[in-house]
């Protein structure tokens, strides 16, 4: 009986790790609500797929803006800062982009929405493994 219970607990633990949620964060900027999802939690060195959902003040999905993702690693001793940017493309009611993180450690990410001549930005920090 003890072996069965131990096996079941181990199976649940492994299943929980295998089905871990995506990295998600919700933030506001100006009149907009942003929800950012990254397909790996924690993000990893290499490609990480990002989805950005943006809603206006009335709760309607924003699909007529331009979204830019900028991600940088702060400078470290003996190393120049790393800085990248990628345009997100509209797929339905979400914007999608891929961040290729070149090394493990902390990254500063800015998601910028330009709409009607105005730019609103959210910022987040991720730690790539």
C-alpha positions as CSV (number, residue, x, y, z in Angstrom):
1,X,0.0,0.0,0.0
2,X,2.8,2.4,0.9
3,X,4.5,1.8,-2.5
4,X,1.2,2.5,-4.3
5,X,0.7,5.8,-2.5
6,X,4.3,6.8,-3.1
7,X,4.0,6.0,-6.8
8,X,0.7,8.0,-7.1
9,X,2.3,11.0,-5.5
10,X,5.3,10.8,-7.7
11,X,3.1,10.5,-10.8
12,X,1.1,13.6,-9.8
13,X,4.3,15.6,-9.2
14,X,5.6,14.6,-12.7
15,X,2.3,15.3,-14.3
16,X,2.2,18.8,-12.7
17,X,5.6,19.6,-14.0
18,X,4.8,18.3,-17.5
19,X,1.7,20.5,-17.7
20,X,3.0,23.7,-16.0
21,X,1.2,26.8,-17.1
22,X,2.7,29.2,-19.6
23,X,4.4,32.3,-18.2
24,X,1.7,35.0,-17.9
25,X,1.5,38.6,-16.9
26,X,-1.2,41.2,-17.1
27,X,-0.4,45.0,-17.0
28,X,-2.0,48.3,-17.9
29,X,-0.6,51.1,-19.9
30,X,-2.6,54.2,-20.7
31,X,-6.1,53.1,-21.7
32,X,-5.0,49.6,-22.6
33,X,-4.9,46.3,-20.8
34,X,-2.1,43.9,-21.9
35,X,-1.9,40.2,-21.3
36,X,1.4,38.6,-22.2
37,X,1.9,34.8,-22.4
38,X,5.2,33.1,-23.1
39,X,5.0,29.4,-24.0
40,X,7.7,28.3,-21.5
41,X,7.8,28.9,-17.8
42,X,10.4,29.8,-17.0
43,X,11.6,31.1,-20.4
44,X,14.6,29.3,-21.8
45,X,17.7,30.1,-23.8
46,X,16.6,29.9,-27.4
47,X,13.2,30.5,-28.9
48,X,10.3,31.5,-26.7
49,X,6.9,32.1,-28.4
50,X,5.0,35.1,-27.1
51,X,1.3,36.0,-27.4
52,X,0.1,39.5,-26.6
53,X,-3.6,40.2,-26.0
54,X,-4.5,43.9,-25.8
55,X,-7.9,45.4,-24.9
56,X,-9.0,49.0,-25.0
57,X,-10.8,50.8,-22.1
58,X,-14.2,49.3,-23.2
59,X,-12.8,45.7,-23.1
60,X,-12.7,45.4,-26.9
61,X,-9.7,43.6,-28.5
62,X,-7.2,46.0,-30.2
63,X,-6.4,44.6,-33.7
64,X,-5.4,47.8,-35.5
65,X,-2.1,48.7,-33.8
66,X,1.5,47.9,-34.3
67,X,3.2,45.9,-31.6
68,X,7.0,45.8,-31.1
69,X,8.8,43.6,-28.6
70,X,12.2,44.8,-27.3
71,X,14.2,42.6,-25.0
72,X,17.6,43.4,-23.5
73,X,20.0,41.9,-21.0
74,X,21.7,44.4,-18.8
75,X,25.4,44.9,-19.2
76,X,27.6,42.6,-17.2
77,X,31.3,42.9,-16.3
78,X,33.4,42.4,-19.5
79,X,30.4,42.0,-21.7
80,X,28.4,44.5,-23.8
81,X,24.7,44.8,-23.3
82,X,22.5,42.6,-25.5
83,X,19.5,44.3,-27.2
84,X,17.0,42.8,-29.6
85,X,13.7,43.8,-31.1
86,X,11.0,42.0,-33.1
87,X,7.7,43.0,-34.6
88,X,4.7,41.1,-33.4
89,X,2.2,40.0,-36.1
90,X,-1.6,39.9,-35.7
91,X,-3.2,36.5,-35.6
92,X,-6.9,36.8,-34.9
93,X,-7.3,38.9,-31.8
94,X,-3.7,38.4,-30.5
95,X,-0.2,39.5,-31.5
96,X,2.5,36.8,-31.8
97,X,6.3,37.1,-31.7
98,X,9.3,34.9,-31.0
99,X,12.0,36.0,-28.6
100,X,15.3,34.3,-29.1
101,X,17.1,34.6,-25.8
102,X,20.8,34.2,-26.3
103,X,21.8,33.4,-22.7
104,X,20.5,32.5,-19.3
105,X,19.8,35.3,-16.8
106,X,17.6,38.3,-16.3
107,X,16.1,40.0,-19.4
108,X,14.1,43.3,-19.5
109,X,11.2,43.1,-21.9
110,X,9.2,46.0,-23.3
111,X,6.0,45.5,-25.3
112,X,5.0,48.6,-27.2
113,X,1.7,49.3,-28.8
114,X,1.6,52.1,-31.4
115,X,-1.9,53.1,-32.3
116,X,-3.3,56.4,-33.6
117,X,0.1,58.1,-33.4
118,X,0.6,57.3,-29.7
119,X,2.8,54.6,-28.1
120,X,2.0,52.8,-24.9
121,X,4.5,50.5,-23.3
122,X,4.5,47.8,-20.6
123,X,7.7,46.5,-19.1
124,X,8.5,43.2,-17.5
125,X,11.5,41.2,-16.3
126,X,12.0,37.5,-17.1
127,X,14.7,35.2,-15.9
128,X,15.8,32.8,-18.7
129,X,17.0,29.3,-17.7
